Amino acid sequence: MKVVILCGGRGTRLSPVTNNLAKACVPIEGIPSIVHLIESFSGTIFDNFILLSGYRGDQIEKIINTYHFDAEVKVIPSNPELN
């Protein structure tokens, strides 16, 4: 089953943590929050994750490419002007 995650917000309420970091990449116990989210659902009926990135989507894609998941994960960038 597919999961679509909207992860392109600016994260202004998390400022100053998000001044130079995508909201989805904010670490929780040293691991990016988006990784925690994907790992909590992978291994269940969810086996395909589509991340719709926007603001600083390049950071999100870089983080996702450094981890191995038990599911397919694809990052779909939006407008490159937002990065």
HTML snippet that shows the backbone in 3Dmol.js (N, CA, C, O; Angstrom):
<script src="https://3Dmol.org/build/3Dmol-min.js"></script>
<div id="view" style="width:600px;height:400px;position:relative"></div>
<script>
const pdb = `
ATOM      1  N   MET A   1       0.840  -1.172   0.000  1.00  0.00           N
ATOM      2  CA  MET A   1       0.000   0.000   0.000  1.00  0.00           C
ATOM      3  C   MET A   1       0.894   1.247   0.000  1.00  0.00           C
ATOM      4  O   MET A   1       1.934   1.274   0.659  1.00  0.00           O
ATOM      5  N   LYS A   2       0.483   2.260  -0.735  1.00  0.00           N
ATOM      6  CA  LYS A   2       1.263   3.483  -0.853  1.00  0.00           C
ATOM      7  C   LYS A   2       0.911   4.482   0.250  1.00  0.00           C
ATOM      8  O   LYS A   2      -0.220   4.554   0.729  1.00  0.00           O
ATOM      9  N   VAL A   3       1.940   5.250   0.627  1.00  0.00           N
ATOM     10  CA  VAL A   3       1.779   6.334   1.581  1.00  0.00           C
ATOM     11  C   VAL A   3       2.356   7.589   0.938  1.00  0.00           C
ATOM     12  O   VAL A   3       3.479   7.569   0.433  1.00  0.00           O
ATOM     13  N   VAL A   4       1.603   8.667   0.953  1.00  0.00           N
ATOM     14  CA  VAL A   4       2.086   9.939   0.438  1.00  0.00           C
ATOM     15  C   VAL A   4       2.293  10.858   1.635  1.00  0.00           C
ATOM     16  O   VAL A   4       1.387  11.058   2.444  1.00  0.00           O
ATOM     17  N   ILE A   5       3.503  11.417   1.735  1.00  0.00           N
ATOM     18  CA  ILE A   5       3.840  12.301   2.847  1.00  0.00           C
ATOM     19  C   ILE A   5       4.170  13.679   2.283  1.00  0.00           C
ATOM     20  O   ILE A   5       5.053  13.825   1.438  1.00  0.00           O
ATOM     21  N   LEU A   6       3.452  14.676   2.760  1.00  0.00           N
ATOM     22  CA  LEU A   6       3.723  16.059   2.373  1.00  0.00           C
ATOM     23  C   LEU A   6       4.798  16.584   3.325  1.00  0.00           C
ATOM     24  O   LEU A   6       4.549  16.749   4.519  1.00  0.00           O
ATOM     25  N   CYS A   7       5.972  16.840   2.801  1.00  0.00           N
ATOM     26  CA  CYS A   7       7.079  17.241   3.682  1.00  0.00           C
ATOM     27  C   CYS A   7       7.836  18.433   3.123  1.00  0.00           C
ATOM     28  O   CYS A   7       9.066  18.466   3.158  1.00  0.00           O
ATOM     29  N   GLY A   8       7.115  19.394   2.618  1.00  0.00           N
ATOM     30  CA  GLY A   8       7.781  20.513   1.984  1.00  0.00           C
ATOM     31  C   GLY A   8       7.581  21.855   2.653  1.00  0.00           C
ATOM     32  O   GLY A   8       7.907  22.885   2.062  1.00  0.00           O
ATOM     33  N   GLY A   9       7.055  21.878   3.869  1.00  0.00           N
ATOM     34  CA  GLY A   9       6.806  23.152   4.529  1.00  0.00           C
ATOM     35  C   GLY A   9       8.079  23.834   5.009  1.00  0.00           C
ATOM     36  O   GLY A   9       9.125  23.199   5.144  1.00  0.00           O
ATOM     37  N   ARG A  10       7.981  25.102   5.258  1.00  0.00           N
ATOM     38  CA  ARG A  10       9.141  25.882   5.691  1.00  0.00           C
ATOM     39  C   ARG A  10       9.482  25.667   7.160  1.00  0.00           C
ATOM     40  O   ARG A  10      10.617  25.929   7.557  1.00  0.00           O
ATOM     41  N   GLY A  11       8.571  25.211   7.961  1.00  0.00           N
ATOM     42  CA  GLY A  11       8.862  24.932   9.365  1.00  0.00           C
ATOM     43  C   GLY A  11       9.127  26.179  10.188  1.00  0.00           C
ATOM     44  O   GLY A  11       9.993  26.173  11.063  1.00  0.00           O
ATOM     45  N   THR A  12       8.393  27.249   9.917  1.00  0.00           N
ATOM     46  CA  THR A  12       8.651  28.516  10.602  1.00  0.00           C
ATOM     47  C   THR A  12       8.411  28.433  12.109  1.00  0.00           C
ATOM     48  O   THR A  12       9.063  29.152  12.867  1.00  0.00           O
ATOM     49  N   ARG A  13       7.510  27.590  12.555  1.00  0.00           N
ATOM     50  CA  ARG A  13       7.268  27.467  13.999  1.00  0.00           C
ATOM     51  C   ARG A  13       8.382  26.717  14.700  1.00  0.00           C
ATOM     52  O   ARG A  13       8.473  26.750  15.927  1.00  0.00           O
ATOM     53  N   LEU A  14       9.238  26.036  13.933  1.00  0.00           N
ATOM     54  CA  LEU A  14      10.383  25.332  14.517  1.00  0.00           C
ATOM     55  C   LEU A  14      11.657  26.174  14.466  1.00  0.00           C
ATOM     56  O   LEU A  14      12.744  25.687  14.777  1.00  0.00           O
ATOM     57  N   SER A  15      11.517  27.425  14.077  1.00  0.00           N
ATOM     58  CA  SER A  15      12.662  28.322  14.014  1.00  0.00           C
ATOM     59  C   SER A  15      13.224  28.503  15.426  1.00  0.00           C
ATOM     60  O   SER A  15      12.432  28.578  16.365  1.00  0.00           O
ATOM     61  N   PRO A  16      14.495  28.575  15.625  1.00  0.00           N
ATOM     62  CA  PRO A  16      15.612  28.713  14.701  1.00  0.00           C
ATOM     63  C   PRO A  16      16.190  27.382  14.214  1.00  0.00           C
ATOM     64  O   PRO A  16      17.148  27.380  13.441  1.00  0.00           O
ATOM     65  N   VAL A  17      15.629  26.254  14.650  1.00  0.00           N
ATOM     66  CA  VAL A  17      16.151  24.955  14.228  1.00  0.00           C
ATOM     67  C   VAL A  17      16.072  24.804  12.715  1.00  0.00           C
ATOM     68  O   VAL A  17      16.959  24.209  12.103  1.00  0.00           O
ATOM     69  N   THR A  18      15.025  25.333  12.113  1.00  0.00           N
ATOM     70  CA  THR A  18      14.816  25.175  10.671  1.00  0.00           C
ATOM     71  C   THR A  18      15.354  26.336   9.836  1.00  0.00           C
ATOM     72  O   THR A  18      15.029  26.451   8.654  1.00  0.00           O
ATOM     73  N   ASN A  19      16.163  27.184  10.433  1.00  0.00           N
ATOM     74  CA  ASN A  19      16.735  28.285   9.648  1.00  0.00           C
ATOM     75  C   ASN A  19      17.599  27.773   8.505  1.00  0.00           C
ATOM     76  O   ASN A  19      17.623  28.379   7.434  1.00  0.00           O
ATOM     77  N   ASN A  20      18.304  26.676   8.710  1.00  0.00           N
ATOM     78  CA  ASN A  20      19.183  26.113   7.672  1.00  0.00           C
ATOM     79  C   ASN A  20      18.897  24.640   7.413  1.00  0.00           C
ATOM     80  O   ASN A  20      19.723  23.946   6.819  1.00  0.00           O
ATOM     81  N   LEU A  21      17.754  24.159   7.844  1.00  0.00           N
ATOM     82  CA  LEU A  21      17.446  22.740   7.764  1.00  0.00           C
ATOM     83  C   LEU A  21      15.993  22.545   7.383  1.00  0.00           C
ATOM     84  O   LEU A  21      15.119  23.253   7.884  1.00  0.00           O
ATOM     85  N   ALA A  22      15.722  21.588   6.498  1.00  0.00           N
ATOM     86  CA  ALA A  22      14.342  21.271   6.131  1.00  0.00           C
ATOM     87  C   ALA A  22      13.606  20.709   7.351  1.00  0.00           C
ATOM     88  O   ALA A  22      14.192  19.998   8.168  1.00  0.00           O
ATOM     89  N   LYS A  23      12.342  21.031   7.458  1.00  0.00           N
ATOM     90  CA  LYS A  23      11.542  20.586   8.601  1.00  0.00           C
ATOM     91  C   LYS A  23      11.579  19.063   8.747  1.00  0.00           C
ATOM     92  O   LYS A  23      11.670  18.555   9.864  1.00  0.00           O
ATOM     93  N   ALA A  24      11.510  18.350   7.662  1.00  0.00           N
ATOM     94  CA  ALA A  24      11.510  16.884   7.710  1.00  0.00           C
ATOM     95  C   ALA A  24      12.850  16.304   8.144  1.00  0.00           C
ATOM     96  O   ALA A  24      12.933  15.125   8.489  1.00  0.00           O
ATOM     97  N   CYS A  25      13.897  17.122   8.130  1.00  0.00           N
ATOM     98  CA  CYS A  25      15.238  16.658   8.492  1.00  0.00           C
ATOM     99  C   CYS A  25      15.609  16.994   9.929  1.00  0.00           C
ATOM    100  O   CYS A  25      16.707  16.665  10.377  1.00  0.00           O
ATOM    101  N   VAL A  26      14.706  17.644  10.657  1.00  0.00           N
ATOM    102  CA  VAL A  26      14.990  17.993  12.049  1.00  0.00           C
ATOM    103  C   VAL A  26      15.227  16.700  12.828  1.00  0.00           C
ATOM    104  O   VAL A  26      14.391  15.796  12.796  1.00  0.00           O
ATOM    105  N   PRO A  27      16.360  16.604  13.529  1.00  0.00           N
ATOM    106  CA  PRO A  27      16.687  15.354  14.213  1.00  0.00           C
ATOM    107  C   PRO A  27      15.903  15.149  15.507  1.00  0.00           C
ATOM    108  O   PRO A  27      15.665  16.082  16.274  1.00  0.00           O
ATOM    109  N   ILE A  28      15.517  13.916  15.713  1.00  0.00           N
ATOM    110  CA  ILE A  28      14.933  13.460  16.974  1.00  0.00           C
ATOM    111  C   ILE A  28      15.824  12.319  17.432  1.00  0.00           C
ATOM    112  O   ILE A  28      15.908  11.282  16.775  1.00  0.00           O
ATOM    113  N   GLU A  29      16.486  12.515  18.558  1.00  0.00           N
ATOM    114  CA  GLU A  29      17.476  11.547  19.061  1.00  0.00           C
ATOM    115  C   GLU A  29      18.523  11.242  17.995  1.00  0.00           C
ATOM    116  O   GLU A  29      18.957  10.098  17.860  1.00  0.00           O
ATOM    117  N   GLY A  30      18.932  12.267  17.232  1.00  0.00           N
ATOM    118  CA  GLY A  30      19.993  12.118  16.256  1.00  0.00           C
ATOM    119  C   GLY A  30      19.587  11.579  14.897  1.00  0.00           C
ATOM    120  O   GLY A  30      20.427  11.459  14.006  1.00  0.00           O
ATOM    121  N   ILE A  31      18.320  11.254  14.725  1.00  0.00           N
ATOM    122  CA  ILE A  31      17.823  10.703  13.456  1.00  0.00           C
ATOM    123  C   ILE A  31      16.767  11.653  12.896  1.00  0.00           C
ATOM    124  O   ILE A  31      15.891  12.102  13.636  1.00  0.00           O
ATOM    125  N   PRO A  32      16.835  11.966  11.599  1.00  0.00           N
ATOM    126  CA  PRO A  32      15.849  12.882  11.013  1.00  0.00           C
ATOM    127  C   PRO A  32      14.415  12.393  11.227  1.00  0.00           C
ATOM    128  O   PRO A  32      14.132  11.198  11.149  1.00  0.00           O
ATOM    129  N   SER A  33      13.524  13.340  11.496  1.00  0.00           N
ATOM    130  CA  SER A  33      12.135  12.986  11.809  1.00  0.00           C
ATOM    131  C   SER A  33      11.462  12.210  10.682  1.00  0.00           C
ATOM    132  O   SER A  33      10.646  11.328  10.950  1.00  0.00           O
ATOM    133  N   ILE A  34      11.787  12.518   9.427  1.00  0.00           N
ATOM    134  CA  ILE A  34      11.175  11.793   8.309  1.00  0.00           C
ATOM    135  C   ILE A  34      11.600  10.326   8.305  1.00  0.00           C
ATOM    136  O   ILE A  34      10.818   9.461   7.911  1.00  0.00           O
ATOM    137  N   VAL A  35      12.808  10.039   8.732  1.00  0.00           N
ATOM    138  CA  VAL A  35      13.286   8.653   8.819  1.00  0.00           C
ATOM    139  C   VAL A  35      12.511   7.909   9.898  1.00  0.00           C
ATOM    140  O   VAL A  35      12.113   6.762   9.696  1.00  0.00           O
ATOM    141  N   HIS A  36      12.292   8.555  11.048  1.00  0.00           N
ATOM    142  CA  HIS A  36      11.479   7.940  12.104  1.00  0.00           C
ATOM    143  C   HIS A  36      10.088   7.594  11.578  1.00  0.00           C
ATOM    144  O   HIS A  36       9.567   6.509  11.837  1.00  0.00           O
ATOM    145  N   LEU A  37       9.497   8.524  10.842  1.00  0.00           N
ATOM    146  CA  LEU A  37       8.143   8.317  10.323  1.00  0.00           C
ATOM    147  C   LEU A  37       8.087   7.139   9.357  1.00  0.00           C
ATOM    148  O   LEU A  37       7.209   6.284   9.474  1.00  0.00           O
ATOM    149  N   ILE A  38       9.013   7.087   8.408  1.00  0.00           N
ATOM    150  CA  ILE A  38       9.030   6.001   7.433  1.00  0.00           C
ATOM    151  C   ILE A  38       9.283   4.662   8.120  1.00  0.00           C
ATOM    152  O   ILE A  38       8.609   3.674   7.828  1.00  0.00           O
ATOM    153  N   GLU A  39      10.252   4.630   9.029  1.00  0.00           N
ATOM    154  CA  GLU A  39      10.567   3.372   9.713  1.00  0.00           C
ATOM    155  C   GLU A  39       9.422   2.885  10.596  1.00  0.00           C
ATOM    156  O   GLU A  39       9.265   1.679  10.790  1.00  0.00           O
ATOM    157  N   SER A  40       8.631   3.795  11.126  1.00  0.00           N
ATOM    158  CA  SER A  40       7.519   3.369  11.978  1.00  0.00           C
ATOM    159  C   SER A  40       6.408   2.689  11.173  1.00  0.00           C
ATOM    160  O   SER A  40       5.649   1.890  11.721  1.00  0.00           O
ATOM    161  N   PHE A  41       6.309   2.995   9.895  1.00  0.00           N
ATOM    162  CA  PHE A  41       5.273   2.398   9.064  1.00  0.00           C
ATOM    163  C   PHE A  41       5.771   1.274   8.161  1.00  0.00           C
ATOM    164  O   PHE A  41       4.998   0.387   7.799  1.00  0.00           O
ATOM    165  N   SER A  42       7.059   1.298   7.791  1.00  0.00           N
ATOM    166  CA  SER A  42       7.549   0.235   6.911  1.00  0.00           C
ATOM    167  C   SER A  42       7.593  -1.073   7.686  1.00  0.00           C
ATOM    168  O   SER A  42       7.803  -1.088   8.899  1.00  0.00           O
ATOM    169  N   GLY A  43       7.394  -2.151   6.976  1.00  0.00           N
ATOM    170  CA  GLY A  43       7.300  -3.461   7.621  1.00  0.00           C
ATOM    171  C   GLY A  43       5.867  -3.814   7.962  1.00  0.00           C
ATOM    172  O   GLY A  43       5.588  -4.922   8.422  1.00  0.00           O
ATOM    173  N   THR A  44       4.962  -2.885   7.741  1.00  0.00           N
ATOM    174  CA  THR A  44       3.531  -3.159   7.921  1.00  0.00           C
ATOM    175  C   THR A  44       2.932  -3.340   6.528  1.00  0.00           C
ATOM    176  O   THR A  44       3.622  -3.798   5.618  1.00  0.00           O
ATOM    177  N   ILE A  45       1.683  -2.996   6.352  1.00  0.00           N
ATOM    178  CA  ILE A  45       1.079  -3.123   5.024  1.00  0.00           C
ATOM    179  C   ILE A  45       1.573  -2.022   4.076  1.00  0.00           C
ATOM    180  O   ILE A  45       1.333  -2.083   2.870  1.00  0.00           O
ATOM    181  N   PHE A  46       2.262  -1.019   4.627  1.00  0.00           N
ATOM    182  CA  PHE A  46       2.763   0.088   3.817  1.00  0.00           C
ATOM    183  C   PHE A  46       4.153  -0.250   3.302  1.00  0.00           C
ATOM    184  O   PHE A  46       5.074  -0.480   4.085  1.00  0.00           O
ATOM    185  N   ASP A  47       4.299  -0.280   1.992  1.00  0.00           N
ATOM    186  CA  ASP A  47       5.576  -0.695   1.411  1.00  0.00           C
ATOM    187  C   ASP A  47       6.086   0.243   0.325  1.00  0.00           C
ATOM    188  O   ASP A  47       7.079  -0.044  -0.343  1.00  0.00           O
ATOM    189  N   ASN A  48       5.391   1.377   0.156  1.00  0.00           N
ATOM    190  CA  ASN A  48       5.773   2.309  -0.888  1.00  0.00           C
ATOM    191  C   ASN A  48       5.486   3.730  -0.384  1.00  0.00           C
ATOM    192  O   ASN A  48       4.331   4.093  -0.161  1.00  0.00           O
ATOM    193  N   PHE A  49       6.539   4.523  -0.208  1.00  0.00           N
ATOM    194  CA  PHE A  49       6.406   5.866   0.321  1.00  0.00           C
ATOM    195  C   PHE A  49       6.756   6.879  -0.751  1.00  0.00           C
ATOM    196  O   PHE A  49       7.782   6.755  -1.420  1.00  0.00           O
ATOM    197  N   ILE A  50       5.916   7.869  -0.913  1.00  0.00           N
ATOM    198  CA  ILE A  50       6.149   8.950  -1.854  1.00  0.00           C
ATOM    199  C   ILE A  50       6.223  10.227  -1.028  1.00  0.00           C
ATOM    200  O   ILE A  50       5.256  10.617  -0.375  1.00  0.00           O
ATOM    201  N   LEU A  51       7.385  10.871  -1.067  1.00  0.00           N
ATOM    202  CA  LEU A  51       7.591  12.099  -0.309  1.00  0.00           C
ATOM    203  C   LEU A  51       7.473  13.282  -1.253  1.00  0.00           C
ATOM    204  O   LEU A  51       8.270  13.418  -2.182  1.00  0.00           O
ATOM    205  N   LEU A  52       6.503  14.125  -1.028  1.00  0.00           N
ATOM    206  CA  LEU A  52       6.328  15.319  -1.842  1.00  0.00           C
ATOM    207  C   LEU A  52       7.081  16.447  -1.155  1.00  0.00           C
ATOM    208  O   LEU A  52       6.610  17.030  -0.179  1.00  0.00           O
ATOM    209  N   SER A  53       8.249  16.738  -1.683  1.00  0.00           N
ATOM    210  CA  SER A  53       9.092  17.752  -1.054  1.00  0.00           C
ATOM    211  C   SER A  53       8.898  19.082  -1.749  1.00  0.00           C
ATOM    212  O   SER A  53       8.466  19.147  -2.900  1.00  0.00           O
ATOM    213  N   GLY A  54       9.215  20.104  -1.053  1.00  0.00           N
ATOM    214  CA  GLY A  54       9.119  21.452  -1.604  1.00  0.00           C
ATOM    215  C   GLY A  54      10.308  22.229  -1.118  1.00  0.00           C
ATOM    216  O   GLY A  54      11.406  22.104  -1.660  1.00  0.00           O
ATOM    217  N   TYR A  55      10.099  23.024  -0.109  1.00  0.00           N
ATOM    218  CA  TYR A  55      11.152  23.844   0.463  1.00  0.00           C
ATOM    219  C   TYR A  55      12.302  22.969   0.962  1.00  0.00           C
ATOM    220  O   TYR A  55      12.103  22.080   1.790  1.00  0.00           O
ATOM    221  N   ARG A  56      13.481  23.226   0.457  1.00  0.00           N
ATOM    222  CA  ARG A  56      14.690  22.472   0.789  1.00  0.00           C
ATOM    223  C   ARG A  56      14.538  20.976   0.525  1.00  0.00           C
ATOM    224  O   ARG A  56      15.033  20.145   1.286  1.00  0.00           O
ATOM    225  N   GLY A  57      13.856  20.653  -0.545  1.00  0.00           N
ATOM    226  CA  GLY A  57      13.662  19.258  -0.935  1.00  0.00           C
ATOM    227  C   GLY A  57      14.961  18.542  -1.232  1.00  0.00           C
ATOM    228  O   GLY A  57      15.043  17.322  -1.093  1.00  0.00           O
ATOM    229  N   ASP A  58      15.979  19.287  -1.640  1.00  0.00           N
ATOM    230  CA  ASP A  58      17.290  18.681  -1.888  1.00  0.00           C
ATOM    231  C   ASP A  58      17.868  18.076  -0.609  1.00  0.00           C
ATOM    232  O   ASP A  58      18.530  17.040  -0.659  1.00  0.00           O
ATOM    233  N   GLN A  59      17.622  18.716   0.534  1.00  0.00           N
ATOM    234  CA  GLN A  59      18.086  18.174   1.811  1.00  0.00           C
ATOM    235  C   GLN A  59      17.336  16.896   2.162  1.00  0.00           C
ATOM    236  O   GLN A  59      17.926  15.937   2.661  1.00  0.00           O
ATOM    237  N   ILE A  60      16.048  16.890   1.902  1.00  0.00           N
ATOM    238  CA  ILE A  60      15.234  15.709   2.198  1.00  0.00           C
ATOM    239  C   ILE A  60      15.706  14.532   1.353  1.00  0.00           C
ATOM    240  O   ILE A  60      15.857  13.420   1.858  1.00  0.00           O
ATOM    241  N   GLU A  61      15.939  14.778   0.066  1.00  0.00           N
ATOM    242  CA  GLU A  61      16.395  13.718  -0.833  1.00  0.00           C
ATOM    243  C   GLU A  61      17.768  13.186  -0.397  1.00  0.00           C
ATOM    244  O   GLU A  61      18.003  11.978  -0.432  1.00  0.00           O
ATOM    245  N   LYS A  62      18.652  14.063   0.005  1.00  0.00           N
ATOM    246  CA  LYS A  62      19.985  13.653   0.456  1.00  0.00           C
ATOM    247  C   LYS A  62      19.885  12.757   1.703  1.00  0.00           C
ATOM    248  O   LYS A  62      20.580  11.745   1.802  1.00  0.00           O
ATOM    249  N   ILE A  63      19.028  13.133   2.637  1.00  0.00           N
ATOM    250  CA  ILE A  63      18.824  12.329   3.854  1.00  0.00           C
ATOM    251  C   ILE A  63      18.265  10.953   3.500  1.00  0.00           C
ATOM    252  O   ILE A  63      18.758   9.936   3.990  1.00  0.00           O
ATOM    253  N   ILE A  64      17.248  10.920   2.660  1.00  0.00           N
ATOM    254  CA  ILE A  64      16.612   9.651   2.296  1.00  0.00           C
ATOM    255  C   ILE A  64      17.613   8.730   1.608  1.00  0.00           C
ATOM    256  O   ILE A  64      17.593   7.520   1.836  1.00  0.00           O
ATOM    257  N   ASN A  65      18.477   9.276   0.779  1.00  0.00           N
ATOM    258  CA  ASN A  65      19.462   8.458   0.069  1.00  0.00           C
ATOM    259  C   ASN A  65      20.553   7.899   0.966  1.00  0.00           C
ATOM    260  O   ASN A  65      21.286   7.008   0.540  1.00  0.00           O
ATOM    261  N   THR A  66      20.686   8.386   2.185  1.00  0.00           N
ATOM    262  CA  THR A  66      21.714   7.872   3.100  1.00  0.00           C
ATOM    263  C   THR A  66      21.195   6.742   3.988  1.00  0.00           C
ATOM    264  O   THR A  66      21.976   6.113   4.702  1.00  0.00           O
ATOM    265  N   TYR A  67      19.895   6.478   3.952  1.00  0.00           N
ATOM    266  CA  TYR A  67      19.310   5.423   4.781  1.00  0.00           C
ATOM    267  C   TYR A  67      18.797   4.277   3.921  1.00  0.00           C
ATOM    268  O   TYR A  67      18.461   4.469   2.752  1.00  0.00           O
ATOM    269  N   HIS A  68      18.738   3.089   4.502  1.00  0.00           N
ATOM    270  CA  HIS A  68      18.157   1.921   3.832  1.00  0.00           C
ATOM    271  C   HIS A  68      16.837   1.602   4.523  1.00  0.00           C
ATOM    272  O   HIS A  68      16.782   1.489   5.747  1.00  0.00           O
ATOM    273  N   PHE A  69      15.793   1.461   3.748  1.00  0.00           N
ATOM    274  CA  PHE A  69      14.463   1.171   4.283  1.00  0.00           C
ATOM    275  C   PHE A  69      13.975  -0.170   3.758  1.00  0.00           C
ATOM    276  O   PHE A  69      14.413  -0.629   2.702  1.00  0.00           O
ATOM    277  N   ASP A  70      13.068  -0.796   4.496  1.00  0.00           N
ATOM    278  CA  ASP A  70      12.450  -2.053   4.065  1.00  0.00           C
ATOM    279  C   ASP A  70      11.249  -1.785   3.153  1.00  0.00           C
ATOM    280  O   ASP A  70      10.366  -2.631   3.009  1.00  0.00           O
ATOM    281  N   ALA A  71      11.229  -0.624   2.554  1.00  0.00           N
ATOM    282  CA  ALA A  71      10.150  -0.229   1.661  1.00  0.00           C
ATOM    283  C   ALA A  71      10.731   0.660   0.570  1.00  0.00           C
ATOM    284  O   ALA A  71      11.846   1.167   0.694  1.00  0.00           O
ATOM    285  N   GLU A  72       9.974   0.840  -0.487  1.00  0.00           N
ATOM    286  CA  GLU A  72      10.402   1.749  -1.551  1.00  0.00           C
ATOM    287  C   GLU A  72      10.089   3.177  -1.121  1.00  0.00           C
ATOM    288  O   GLU A  72       8.982   3.475  -0.674  1.00  0.00           O
ATOM    289  N   VAL A  73      11.075   4.051  -1.261  1.00  0.00           N
ATOM    290  CA  VAL A  73      10.889   5.457  -0.898  1.00  0.00           C
ATOM    291  C   VAL A  73      11.325   6.311  -2.078  1.00  0.00           C
ATOM    292  O   VAL A  73      12.441   6.179  -2.581  1.00  0.00           O
ATOM    293  N   LYS A  74      10.430   7.186  -2.511  1.00  0.00           N
ATOM    294  CA  LYS A  74      10.727   8.051  -3.648  1.00  0.00           C
ATOM    295  C   LYS A  74      10.431   9.493  -3.257  1.00  0.00           C
ATOM    296  O   LYS A  74       9.384   9.792  -2.683  1.00  0.00           O
ATOM    297  N   VAL A  75      11.370  10.382  -3.577  1.00  0.00           N
ATOM    298  CA  VAL A  75      11.190  11.801  -3.294  1.00  0.00           C
ATOM    299  C   VAL A  75      10.799  12.495  -4.595  1.00  0.00           C
ATOM    300  O   VAL A  75      11.501  12.397  -5.602  1.00  0.00           O
ATOM    301  N   ILE A  76       9.684  13.187  -4.559  1.00  0.00           N
ATOM    302  CA  ILE A  76       9.204  13.949  -5.709  1.00  0.00           C
ATOM    303  C   ILE A  76       9.405  15.427  -5.395  1.00  0.00           C
ATOM    304  O   ILE A  76       8.703  15.989  -4.555  1.00  0.00           O
ATOM    305  N   PRO A  77      10.373  16.060  -6.078  1.00  0.00           N
ATOM    306  CA  PRO A  77      10.581  17.485  -5.808  1.00  0.00           C
ATOM    307  C   PRO A  77       9.490  18.337  -6.456  1.00  0.00           C
ATOM    308  O   PRO A  77       8.900  17.967  -7.471  1.00  0.00           O
ATOM    309  N   SER A  78       9.250  19.464  -5.846  1.00  0.00           N
ATOM    310  CA  SER A  78       8.329  20.404  -6.473  1.00  0.00           C
ATOM    311  C   SER A  78       9.131  21.523  -7.101  1.00  0.00           C
ATOM    312  O   SER A  78      10.222  21.279  -7.616  1.00  0.00           O
ATOM    313  N   ASN A  79       8.648  22.684  -7.076  1.00  0.00           N
ATOM    314  CA  ASN A  79       9.270  23.836  -7.713  1.00  0.00           C
ATOM    315  C   ASN A  79      10.697  24.044  -7.201  1.00  0.00           C
ATOM    316  O   ASN A  79      10.879  24.278  -6.006  1.00  0.00           O
ATOM    317  N   PRO A  80      11.714  23.967  -8.066  1.00  0.00           N
ATOM    318  CA  PRO A  80      13.099  24.124  -7.627  1.00  0.00           C
ATOM    319  C   PRO A  80      13.397  25.512  -7.068  1.00  0.00           C
ATOM    320  O   PRO A  80      14.391  25.682  -6.362  1.00  0.00           O
ATOM    321  N   GLU A  81      12.569  26.499  -7.362  1.00  0.00           N
ATOM    322  CA  GLU A  81      12.774  27.837  -6.815  1.00  0.00           C
ATOM    323  C   GLU A  81      12.569  27.883  -5.311  1.00  0.00           C
ATOM    324  O   GLU A  81      13.020  28.820  -4.652  1.00  0.00           O
ATOM    325  N   LEU A  82      11.891  26.880  -4.760  1.00  0.00           N
ATOM    326  CA  LEU A  82      11.624  26.846  -3.326  1.00  0.00           C
ATOM    327  C   LEU A  82      12.859  26.392  -2.536  1.00  0.00           C
ATOM    328  O   LEU A  82      12.937  26.640  -1.333  1.00  0.00           O
ATOM    329  N   ASN A  83      13.800  25.747  -3.177  1.00  0.00           N
ATOM    330  CA  ASN A  83      14.977  25.250  -2.468  1.00  0.00           C
ATOM    331  C   ASN A  83      15.843  26.396  -2.172  1.00  0.00           C
ATOM    332  O   ASN A  83      16.906  26.229  -1.574  1.00  0.00           O
TER     333      ASN A  83
END
`;
const viewer = $3Dmol.createViewer("view");
viewer.addModel(pdb, "pdb");
viewer.setStyle({}, {cartoon: {color: "spectrum"}});
viewer.zoomTo();
viewer.render();
</script>
